């Protein structure tokens, strides 16, 4: 098994910070909905854009391979 980079103490500190952030997020979420917030507002806007060229090439390749296998 490969050895992890970093010490156990550092991992524990990092885990403790993450747990604290998660707890704070939960409190923020609870307060948001108590104030009448909507789920769509909590989730936010979609910011990821699709690479159209990559998607077209991927679909073309998959459709090409399906035709060869089936027919």
PyMOL Python script that loads the backbone (N, CA, C, O; Angstrom):
from pymol import cmd

cmd.read_pdbstr("""\
ATOM      1  N   UNK A   1       0.837  -1.178   0.000  1.00  0.00           N
ATOM      2  CA  UNK A   1       0.000   0.000   0.000  1.00  0.00           C
ATOM      3  C   UNK A   1       0.882   1.241   0.000  1.00  0.00           C
ATOM      4  O   UNK A   1       1.877   1.312   0.722  1.00  0.00           O
ATOM      5  N   UNK A   2       0.505   2.213  -0.816  1.00  0.00           N
ATOM      6  CA  UNK A   2       1.310   3.430  -0.938  1.00  0.00           C
ATOM      7  C   UNK A   2       1.194   4.285   0.316  1.00  0.00           C
ATOM      8  O   UNK A   2       0.138   4.352   0.945  1.00  0.00           O
ATOM      9  N   UNK A   3       2.296   4.933   0.667  1.00  0.00           N
ATOM     10  CA  UNK A   3       2.319   5.797   1.833  1.00  0.00           C
ATOM     11  C   UNK A   3       1.751   7.164   1.469  1.00  0.00           C
ATOM     12  O   UNK A   3       2.056   7.720   0.414  1.00  0.00           O
ATOM     13  N   UNK A   4       0.917   7.694   2.367  1.00  0.00           N
ATOM     14  CA  UNK A   4       0.333   9.010   2.141  1.00  0.00           C
ATOM     15  C   UNK A   4       1.370  10.091   2.396  1.00  0.00           C
ATOM     16  O   UNK A   4       2.284   9.916   3.201  1.00  0.00           O
ATOM     17  N   UNK A   5       1.218  11.194   1.709  1.00  0.00           N
ATOM     18  CA  UNK A   5       2.044  12.359   1.997  1.00  0.00           C
ATOM     19  C   UNK A   5       1.437  13.092   3.194  1.00  0.00           C
ATOM     20  O   UNK A   5       0.222  13.285   3.255  1.00  0.00           O
ATOM     21  N   UNK A   6       2.270  13.494   4.134  1.00  0.00           N
ATOM     22  CA  UNK A   6       1.774  14.217   5.298  1.00  0.00           C
ATOM     23  C   UNK A   6       1.723  13.319   6.515  1.00  0.00           C
ATOM     24  O   UNK A   6       1.765  12.093   6.411  1.00  0.00           O
ATOM     25  N   UNK A   7       1.633  13.947   7.659  1.00  0.00           N
ATOM     26  CA  UNK A   7       1.622  13.204   8.901  1.00  0.00           C
ATOM     27  C   UNK A   7       0.194  12.962   9.371  1.00  0.00           C
ATOM     28  O   UNK A   7      -0.758  13.555   8.864  1.00  0.00           O
ATOM     29  N   UNK A   8       0.072  12.084  10.343  1.00  0.00           N
ATOM     30  CA  UNK A   8      -1.253  11.805  10.907  1.00  0.00           C
ATOM     31  C   UNK A   8      -1.786  13.026  11.641  1.00  0.00           C
ATOM     32  O   UNK A   8      -2.983  13.309  11.590  1.00  0.00           O
ATOM     33  N   UNK A   9      -0.905  13.749  12.322  1.00  0.00           N
ATOM     34  CA  UNK A   9      -1.330  14.945  13.047  1.00  0.00           C
ATOM     35  C   UNK A   9      -1.912  15.981  12.077  1.00  0.00           C
ATOM     36  O   UNK A   9      -2.924  16.617  12.370  1.00  0.00           O
ATOM     37  N   UNK A  10      -1.265  16.139  10.936  1.00  0.00           N
ATOM     38  CA  UNK A  10      -1.761  17.083   9.927  1.00  0.00           C
ATOM     39  C   UNK A  10      -3.115  16.613   9.393  1.00  0.00           C
ATOM     40  O   UNK A  10      -4.014  17.426   9.175  1.00  0.00           O
ATOM     41  N   UNK A  11      -3.259  15.321   9.186  1.00  0.00           N
ATOM     42  CA  UNK A  11      -4.529  14.772   8.717  1.00  0.00           C
ATOM     43  C   UNK A  11      -5.638  15.027   9.731  1.00  0.00           C
ATOM     44  O   UNK A  11      -6.758  15.379   9.361  1.00  0.00           O
ATOM     45  N   UNK A  12      -5.317  14.846  11.021  1.00  0.00           N
ATOM     46  CA  UNK A  12      -6.309  15.090  12.067  1.00  0.00           C
ATOM     47  C   UNK A  12      -6.712  16.554  12.121  1.00  0.00           C
ATOM     48  O   UNK A  12      -7.890  16.875  12.284  1.00  0.00           O
ATOM     49  N   UNK A  13      -5.733  17.441  11.984  1.00  0.00           N
ATOM     50  CA  UNK A  13      -6.045  18.873  11.984  1.00  0.00           C
ATOM     51  C   UNK A  13      -6.939  19.222  10.793  1.00  0.00           C
ATOM     52  O   UNK A  13      -7.912  19.964  10.927  1.00  0.00           O
ATOM     53  N   UNK A  14      -6.593  18.679   9.635  1.00  0.00           N
ATOM     54  CA  UNK A  14      -7.371  18.941   8.422  1.00  0.00           C
ATOM     55  C   UNK A  14      -8.793  18.406   8.575  1.00  0.00           C
ATOM     56  O   UNK A  14      -9.756  19.077   8.205  1.00  0.00           O
ATOM     57  N   UNK A  15      -8.920  17.202   9.119  1.00  0.00           N
ATOM     58  CA  UNK A  15     -10.233  16.603   9.324  1.00  0.00           C
ATOM     59  C   UNK A  15     -11.067  17.447  10.296  1.00  0.00           C
ATOM     60  O   UNK A  15     -12.267  17.627  10.092  1.00  0.00           O
ATOM     61  N   UNK A  16     -10.434  17.958  11.342  1.00  0.00           N
ATOM     62  CA  UNK A  16     -11.124  18.782  12.327  1.00  0.00           C
ATOM     63  C   UNK A  16     -11.641  20.069  11.679  1.00  0.00           C
ATOM     64  O   UNK A  16     -12.765  20.496  11.943  1.00  0.00           O
ATOM     65  N   UNK A  17     -10.821  20.675  10.838  1.00  0.00           N
ATOM     66  CA  UNK A  17     -11.228  21.891  10.131  1.00  0.00           C
ATOM     67  C   UNK A  17     -12.405  21.599   9.214  1.00  0.00           C
ATOM     68  O   UNK A  17     -13.363  22.370   9.170  1.00  0.00           O
ATOM     69  N   UNK A  18     -12.341  20.494   8.484  1.00  0.00           N
ATOM     70  CA  UNK A  18     -13.418  20.132   7.556  1.00  0.00           C
ATOM     71  C   UNK A  18     -14.716  19.883   8.306  1.00  0.00           C
ATOM     72  O   UNK A  18     -15.781  20.311   7.861  1.00  0.00           O
ATOM     73  N   UNK A  19     -14.638  19.189   9.449  1.00  0.00           N
ATOM     74  CA  UNK A  19     -15.837  18.946  10.251  1.00  0.00           C
ATOM     75  C   UNK A  19     -16.448  20.267  10.725  1.00  0.00           C
ATOM     76  O   UNK A  19     -17.670  20.420  10.738  1.00  0.00           O
ATOM     77  N   UNK A  20     -15.607  21.207  11.110  1.00  0.00           N
ATOM     78  CA  UNK A  20     -16.097  22.510  11.557  1.00  0.00           C
ATOM     79  C   UNK A  20     -16.785  23.247  10.412  1.00  0.00           C
ATOM     80  O   UNK A  20     -17.842  23.847  10.609  1.00  0.00           O
ATOM     81  N   UNK A  21     -16.199  23.207   9.226  1.00  0.00           N
ATOM     82  CA  UNK A  21     -16.778  23.871   8.057  1.00  0.00           C
ATOM     83  C   UNK A  21     -18.121  23.233   7.696  1.00  0.00           C
ATOM     84  O   UNK A  21     -19.073  23.935   7.358  1.00  0.00           O
ATOM     85  N   UNK A  22     -18.194  21.903   7.769  1.00  0.00           N
ATOM     86  CA  UNK A  22     -19.451  21.203   7.472  1.00  0.00           C
ATOM     87  C   UNK A  22     -20.541  21.613   8.445  1.00  0.00           C
ATOM     88  O   UNK A  22     -21.682  21.854   8.049  1.00  0.00           O
ATOM     89  N   UNK A  23     -20.183  21.690   9.725  1.00  0.00           N
ATOM     90  CA  UNK A  23     -21.163  22.096  10.739  1.00  0.00           C
ATOM     91  C   UNK A  23     -21.655  23.515  10.470  1.00  0.00           C
ATOM     92  O   UNK A  23     -22.849  23.792  10.580  1.00  0.00           O
ATOM     93  N   UNK A  24     -20.743  24.405  10.122  1.00  0.00           N
ATOM     94  CA  UNK A  24     -21.125  25.789   9.844  1.00  0.00           C
ATOM     95  C   UNK A  24     -22.017  25.871   8.615  1.00  0.00           C
ATOM     96  O   UNK A  24     -22.970  26.651   8.594  1.00  0.00           O
ATOM     97  N   UNK A  25     -21.722  25.080   7.597  1.00  0.00           N
ATOM     98  CA  UNK A  25     -22.566  25.061   6.398  1.00  0.00           C
ATOM     99  C   UNK A  25     -23.980  24.619   6.734  1.00  0.00           C
ATOM    100  O   UNK A  25     -24.957  25.172   6.229  1.00  0.00           O
ATOM    101  N   UNK A  26     -24.075  23.601   7.605  1.00  0.00           N
ATOM    102  CA  UNK A  26     -25.386  23.113   8.022  1.00  0.00           C
ATOM    103  C   UNK A  26     -26.176  24.190   8.743  1.00  0.00           C
ATOM    104  O   UNK A  26     -27.376  24.342   8.513  1.00  0.00           O
ATOM    105  N   UNK A  27     -25.507  24.941   9.619  1.00  0.00           N
ATOM    106  CA  UNK A  27     -26.174  26.031  10.343  1.00  0.00           C
ATOM    107  C   UNK A  27     -26.607  27.138   9.387  1.00  0.00           C
ATOM    108  O   UNK A  27     -27.696  27.695   9.524  1.00  0.00           O
ATOM    109  N   UNK A  28     -25.746  27.452   8.418  1.00  0.00           N
ATOM    110  CA  UNK A  28     -26.082  28.472   7.421  1.00  0.00           C
ATOM    111  C   UNK A  28     -27.301  28.046   6.607  1.00  0.00           C
ATOM    112  O   UNK A  28     -28.197  28.846   6.336  1.00  0.00           O
ATOM    113  N   UNK A  29     -27.315  26.778   6.224  1.00  0.00           N
ATOM    114  CA  UNK A  29     -28.430  26.242   5.434  1.00  0.00           C
ATOM    115  C   UNK A  29     -29.734  26.306   6.234  1.00  0.00           C
ATOM    116  O   UNK A  29     -30.771  26.727   5.722  1.00  0.00           O
ATOM    117  N   UNK A  30     -29.663  25.889   7.477  1.00  0.00           N
ATOM    118  CA  UNK A  30     -30.848  25.900   8.336  1.00  0.00           C
ATOM    119  C   UNK A  30     -31.391  27.324   8.492  1.00  0.00           C
ATOM    120  O   UNK A  30     -32.600  27.539   8.398  1.00  0.00           O
ATOM    121  N   UNK A  31     -30.518  28.281   8.725  1.00  0.00           N
ATOM    122  CA  UNK A  31     -30.936  29.672   8.871  1.00  0.00           C
ATOM    123  C   UNK A  31     -31.550  30.193   7.569  1.00  0.00           C
ATOM    124  O   UNK A  31     -32.554  30.905   7.594  1.00  0.00           O
ATOM    125  N   UNK A  32     -30.946  29.839   6.440  1.00  0.00           N
ATOM    126  CA  UNK A  32     -31.433  30.276   5.138  1.00  0.00           C
ATOM    127  C   UNK A  32     -32.875  29.820   4.911  1.00  0.00           C
ATOM    128  O   UNK A  32     -33.718  30.608   4.482  1.00  0.00           O
ATOM    129  N   UNK A  33     -33.158  28.540   5.202  1.00  0.00           N
ATOM    130  CA  UNK A  33     -34.504  28.020   4.978  1.00  0.00           C
ATOM    131  C   UNK A  33     -35.486  28.526   6.029  1.00  0.00           C
ATOM    132  O   UNK A  33     -36.669  28.695   5.730  1.00  0.00           O
ATOM    133  N   UNK A  34     -35.022  28.771   7.249  1.00  0.00           N
ATOM    134  CA  UNK A  34     -35.893  29.346   8.278  1.00  0.00           C
ATOM    135  C   UNK A  34     -36.351  30.750   7.891  1.00  0.00           C
ATOM    136  O   UNK A  34     -37.447  31.173   8.261  1.00  0.00           O
ATOM    137  N   UNK A  35     -35.518  31.466   7.152  1.00  0.00           N
ATOM    138  CA  UNK A  35     -35.863  32.817   6.705  1.00  0.00           C
ATOM    139  C   UNK A  35     -36.698  32.811   5.428  1.00  0.00           C
ATOM    140  O   UNK A  35     -36.963  33.867   4.853  1.00  0.00           O
ATOM    141  N   UNK A  36     -37.114  31.622   4.983  1.00  0.00           N
ATOM    142  CA  UNK A  36     -37.994  31.525   3.820  1.00  0.00           C
ATOM    143  C   UNK A  36     -37.270  31.376   2.506  1.00  0.00           C
ATOM    144  O   UNK A  36     -37.855  31.637   1.454  1.00  0.00           O
ATOM    145  N   UNK A  37     -36.012  30.965   2.529  1.00  0.00           N
ATOM    146  CA  UNK A  37     -35.255  30.775   1.293  1.00  0.00           C
ATOM    147  C   UNK A  37     -35.746  29.574   0.500  1.00  0.00           C
ATOM    148  O   UNK A  37     -36.326  28.644   1.059  1.00  0.00           O
ATOM    149  N   UNK A  38     -35.512  29.600  -0.792  1.00  0.00           N
ATOM    150  CA  UNK A  38     -35.931  28.516  -1.679  1.00  0.00           C
ATOM    151  C   UNK A  38     -34.734  27.637  -2.029  1.00  0.00           C
ATOM    152  O   UNK A  38     -33.589  28.089  -2.046  1.00  0.00           O
ATOM    153  N   UNK A  39     -35.030  26.384  -2.305  1.00  0.00           N
ATOM    154  CA  UNK A  39     -33.974  25.423  -2.614  1.00  0.00           C
ATOM    155  C   UNK A  39     -33.186  25.832  -3.857  1.00  0.00           C
ATOM    156  O   UNK A  39     -31.964  25.689  -3.891  1.00  0.00           O
ATOM    157  N   UNK A  40     -33.875  26.336  -4.869  1.00  0.00           N
ATOM    158  CA  UNK A  40     -33.185  26.724  -6.101  1.00  0.00           C
ATOM    159  C   UNK A  40     -32.212  27.877  -5.841  1.00  0.00           C
ATOM    160  O   UNK A  40     -31.174  27.967  -6.497  1.00  0.00           O
ATOM    161  N   UNK A  41     -32.533  28.744  -4.904  1.00  0.00           N
ATOM    162  CA  UNK A  41     -31.623  29.834  -4.541  1.00  0.00           C
ATOM    163  C   UNK A  41     -30.435  29.310  -3.759  1.00  0.00           C
ATOM    164  O   UNK A  41     -29.319  29.803  -3.922  1.00  0.00           O
ATOM    165  N   UNK A  42     -30.661  28.309  -2.907  1.00  0.00           N
ATOM    166  CA  UNK A  42     -29.570  27.751  -2.100  1.00  0.00           C
ATOM    167  C   UNK A  42     -28.550  27.064  -3.000  1.00  0.00           C
ATOM    168  O   UNK A  42     -27.343  27.190  -2.789  1.00  0.00           O
ATOM    169  N   UNK A  43     -29.031  26.348  -3.991  1.00  0.00           N
ATOM    170  CA  UNK A  43     -28.127  25.603  -4.886  1.00  0.00           C
ATOM    171  C   UNK A  43     -27.327  26.533  -5.777  1.00  0.00           C
ATOM    172  O   UNK A  43     -26.187  26.222  -6.122  1.00  0.00           O
ATOM    173  N   UNK A  44     -27.890  27.653  -6.154  1.00  0.00           N
ATOM    174  CA  UNK A  44     -27.169  28.609  -6.982  1.00  0.00           C
ATOM    175  C   UNK A  44     -27.306  28.317  -8.458  1.00  0.00           C
ATOM    176  O   UNK A  44     -28.012  27.397  -8.870  1.00  0.00           O
ATOM    177  N   UNK A  45     -26.617  29.118  -9.240  1.00  0.00           N
ATOM    178  CA  UNK A  45     -26.682  28.995 -10.686  1.00  0.00           C
ATOM    179  C   UNK A  45     -25.643  27.991 -11.169  1.00  0.00           C
ATOM    180  O   UNK A  45     -24.604  27.794 -10.538  1.00  0.00           O
ATOM    181  N   UNK A  46     -25.937  27.372 -12.279  1.00  0.00           N
ATOM    182  CA  UNK A  46     -24.999  26.439 -12.893  1.00  0.00           C
ATOM    183  C   UNK A  46     -23.869  27.240 -13.529  1.00  0.00           C
ATOM    184  O   UNK A  46     -24.119  28.141 -14.330  1.00  0.00           O
ATOM    185  N   UNK A  47     -22.632  26.916 -13.177  1.00  0.00           N
ATOM    186  CA  UNK A  47     -21.500  27.680 -13.704  1.00  0.00           C
ATOM    187  C   UNK A  47     -20.597  26.844 -14.610  1.00  0.00           C
ATOM    188  O   UNK A  47     -19.641  27.366 -15.183  1.00  0.00           O
ATOM    189  N   UNK A  48     -20.892  25.553 -14.743  1.00  0.00           N
ATOM    190  CA  UNK A  48     -20.063  24.685 -15.563  1.00  0.00           C
ATOM    191  C   UNK A  48     -20.562  24.738 -17.003  1.00  0.00           C
ATOM    192  O   UNK A  48     -21.747  24.532 -17.269  1.00  0.00           O
ATOM    193  N   UNK A  49     -19.662  25.010 -17.910  1.00  0.00           N
ATOM    194  CA  UNK A  49     -20.003  25.064 -19.327  1.00  0.00           C
ATOM    195  C   UNK A  49     -19.540  23.777 -20.010  1.00  0.00           C
ATOM    196  O   UNK A  49     -18.479  23.240 -19.693  1.00  0.00           O
ATOM    197  N   UNK A  50     -20.340  23.297 -20.940  1.00  0.00           N
ATOM    198  CA  UNK A  50     -20.007  22.078 -21.682  1.00  0.00           C
ATOM    199  C   UNK A  50     -19.056  22.436 -22.810  1.00  0.00           C
ATOM    200  O   UNK A  50     -19.270  23.415 -23.524  1.00  0.00           O
ATOM    201  N   UNK A  51     -18.005  21.639 -22.968  1.00  0.00           N
ATOM    202  CA  UNK A  51     -17.101  21.791 -24.105  1.00  0.00           C
ATOM    203  C   UNK A  51     -17.778  21.088 -25.287  1.00  0.00           C
ATOM    204  O   UNK A  51     -17.753  19.862 -25.389  1.00  0.00           O
ATOM    205  N   UNK A  52     -18.372  21.872 -26.166  1.00  0.00           N
ATOM    206  CA  UNK A  52     -19.205  21.300 -27.231  1.00  0.00           C
ATOM    207  C   UNK A  52     -18.416  20.419 -28.192  1.00  0.00           C
ATOM    208  O   UNK A  52     -18.910  19.386 -28.643  1.00  0.00           O
ATOM    209  N   UNK A  53     -17.197  20.827 -28.501  1.00  0.00           N
ATOM    210  CA  UNK A  53     -16.378  20.035 -29.422  1.00  0.00           C
ATOM    211  C   UNK A  53     -16.042  18.679 -28.805  1.00  0.00           C
ATOM    212  O   UNK A  53     -16.116  17.646 -29.471  1.00  0.00           O
ATOM    213  N   UNK A  54     -15.674  18.699 -27.528  1.00  0.00           N
ATOM    214  CA  UNK A  54     -15.340  17.456 -26.837  1.00  0.00           C
ATOM    215  C   UNK A  54     -16.560  16.535 -26.762  1.00  0.00           C
ATOM    216  O   UNK A  54     -16.449  15.328 -26.981  1.00  0.00           O
ATOM    217  N   UNK A  55     -17.721  17.111 -26.451  1.00  0.00           N
ATOM    218  CA  UNK A  55     -18.942  16.320 -26.345  1.00  0.00           C
ATOM    219  C   UNK A  55     -19.319  15.711 -27.697  1.00  0.00           C
ATOM    220  O   UNK A  55     -19.716  14.548 -27.768  1.00  0.00           O
ATOM    221  N   UNK A  56     -19.193  16.495 -28.763  1.00  0.00           N
ATOM    222  CA  UNK A  56     -19.531  16.000 -30.102  1.00  0.00           C
ATOM    223  C   UNK A  56     -18.610  14.860 -30.512  1.00  0.00           C
ATOM    224  O   UNK A  56     -19.065  13.862 -31.071  1.00  0.00           O
ATOM    225  N   UNK A  57     -17.322  15.004 -30.235  1.00  0.00           N
ATOM    226  CA  UNK A  57     -16.369  13.954 -30.578  1.00  0.00           C
ATOM    227  C   UNK A  57     -16.643  12.677 -29.779  1.00  0.00           C
ATOM    228  O   UNK A  57     -16.569  11.571 -30.313  1.00  0.00           O
ATOM    229  N   UNK A  58     -16.954  12.844 -28.513  1.00  0.00           N
ATOM    230  CA  UNK A  58     -17.227  11.696 -27.656  1.00  0.00           C
ATOM    231  C   UNK A  58     -18.472  10.945 -28.134  1.00  0.00           C
ATOM    232  O   UNK A  58     -18.476   9.717 -28.229  1.00  0.00           O
ATOM    233  N   UNK A  59     -19.527  11.709 -28.433  1.00  0.00           N
ATOM    234  CA  UNK A  59     -20.758  11.081 -28.917  1.00  0.00           C
ATOM    235  C   UNK A  59     -20.546  10.403 -30.261  1.00  0.00           C
ATOM    236  O   UNK A  59     -21.067   9.311 -30.486  1.00  0.00           O
ATOM    237  N   UNK A  60     -19.798  11.022 -31.151  1.00  0.00           N
ATOM    238  CA  UNK A  60     -19.542  10.447 -32.470  1.00  0.00           C
ATOM    239  C   UNK A  60     -18.776   9.130 -32.332  1.00  0.00           C
ATOM    240  O   UNK A  60     -19.073   8.153 -33.020  1.00  0.00           O
ATOM    241  N   UNK A  61     -17.810   9.117 -31.453  1.00  0.00           N
ATOM    242  CA  UNK A  61     -17.014   7.913 -31.246  1.00  0.00           C
ATOM    243  C   UNK A  61     -17.875   6.782 -30.689  1.00  0.00           C
ATOM    244  O   UNK A  61     -17.777   5.640 -31.137  1.00  0.00           O
ATOM    245  N   UNK A  62     -18.700   7.101 -29.730  1.00  0.00           N
ATOM    246  CA  UNK A  62     -19.537   6.074 -29.108  1.00  0.00           C
ATOM    247  C   UNK A  62     -20.578   5.543 -30.076  1.00  0.00           C
ATOM    248  O   UNK A  62     -20.829   4.339 -30.117  1.00  0.00           O
ATOM    249  N   UNK A  63     -21.184   6.425 -30.853  1.00  0.00           N
ATOM    250  CA  UNK A  63     -22.175   5.977 -31.823  1.00  0.00           C
ATOM    251  C   UNK A  63     -21.510   5.143 -32.905  1.00  0.00           C
ATOM    252  O   UNK A  63     -22.082   4.155 -33.365  1.00  0.00           O
ATOM    253  N   UNK A  64     -20.314   5.530 -33.313  1.00  0.00           N
ATOM    254  CA  UNK A  64     -19.576   4.764 -34.326  1.00  0.00           C
ATOM    255  C   UNK A  64     -19.289   3.362 -33.822  1.00  0.00           C
ATOM    256  O   UNK A  64     -19.487   2.392 -34.554  1.00  0.00           O
ATOM    257  N   UNK A  65     -18.831   3.238 -32.595  1.00  0.00           N
ATOM    258  CA  UNK A  65     -18.508   1.947 -32.023  1.00  0.00           C
ATOM    259  C   UNK A  65     -19.748   1.074 -31.848  1.00  0.00           C
ATOM    260  O   UNK A  65     -19.681  -0.140 -32.041  1.00  0.00           O
ATOM    261  N   UNK A  66     -20.866   1.674 -31.487  1.00  0.00           N
ATOM    262  CA  UNK A  66     -22.101   0.902 -31.329  1.00  0.00           C
ATOM    263  C   UNK A  66     -22.545   0.319 -32.653  1.00  0.00           C
ATOM    264  O   UNK A  66     -22.996  -0.824 -32.713  1.00  0.00           O
ATOM    265  N   UNK A  67     -22.419   1.105 -33.725  1.00  0.00           N
ATOM    266  CA  UNK A  67     -22.819   0.598 -35.041  1.00  0.00           C
ATOM    267  C   UNK A  67     -21.961  -0.579 -35.460  1.00  0.00           C
ATOM    268  O   UNK A  67     -22.465  -1.540 -36.041  1.00  0.00           O
ATOM    269  N   UNK A  68     -20.674  -0.516 -35.172  1.00  0.00           N
ATOM    270  CA  UNK A  68     -19.767  -1.597 -35.552  1.00  0.00           C
ATOM    271  C   UNK A  68     -20.065  -2.866 -34.759  1.00  0.00           C
ATOM    272  O   UNK A  68     -19.996  -3.966 -35.308  1.00  0.00           O
ATOM    273  N   UNK A  69     -20.392  -2.730 -33.491  1.00  0.00           N
ATOM    274  CA  UNK A  69     -20.624  -3.899 -32.644  1.00  0.00           C
ATOM    275  C   UNK A  69     -21.929  -4.556 -32.995  1.00  0.00           C
ATOM    276  O   UNK A  69     -22.001  -5.783 -33.058  1.00  0.00           O
ATOM    277  N   UNK A  70     -22.987  -3.762 -33.231  1.00  0.00           N
ATOM    278  CA  UNK A  70     -24.309  -4.311 -33.463  1.00  0.00           C
ATOM    279  C   UNK A  70     -24.490  -4.788 -34.903  1.00  0.00           C
ATOM    280  O   UNK A  70     -25.201  -5.763 -35.145  1.00  0.00           O
ATOM    281  N   UNK A  71     -23.865  -4.121 -35.842  1.00  0.00           N
ATOM    282  CA  UNK A  71     -24.196  -4.463 -37.217  1.00  0.00           C
ATOM    283  C   UNK A  71     -23.055  -4.829 -37.998  1.00  0.00           C
ATOM    284  O   UNK A  71     -23.191  -5.142 -39.180  1.00  0.00           O
TER     285      UNK A  71
END
""", "prot")
cmd.dss("prot")
cmd.show_as("cartoon", "prot")
cmd.util.cbc("prot")
cmd.orient("prot")
